[in-house]
């Protein structure tokens, strides 16, 4: 099982990768995808921290 720290590191690394890709390939569609990613991660990280 992945530990909490490793899980959060993966989330943050994925976020970094996705946002870098956003700026490299800026479009309305890509912006919407990153917006959804942020909303999902906000809920996931909040749940982990509260749990």
N, C-alpha and C positions, 0 to 999 in steps of 0.2 A: 504494500500500500504506500502511496506517495504521501510524504509528510506535508504538513500545512505550509511550512516555509517553501518547500519545493513547488507546491501547487501555486502559491502566490507568485513565486519567481517566474513560473511558466506563464501565468496570466499577464504579468507585467512585460515579459519579453514579447509575447504575442501582441500586446497592445503597442509596444514600440515598433514592431515590424509593420503592423497594420497602419499606424499613423504615418510612418515614413513612406509607405506605399501610397497613402492618400496624397501626400505632397508631390510625389513623383508622378502620379497619374490622376491629377485633380479633375473631377467631374461631379456633376450633381448626383449621379448614381453611386459613385464611390463614397462621396460625402455621406449619403444616407446609410450606406453599409457601416461606415465607421461610427456614425451616430447610434445605430442599433447595437454595435459592439460595446460602446461606452455604456449604454443603458443596461445591457446584460451584465457587463462586468461590475457595474455599480451595485446591482442587486446581489450578485454572487459574492463579491468582496464584503459587502455589508452583512450578508448572512453568515459568512465565515467569521467575521470579527465579532458578531453578536453571539454566535454559537460558542 
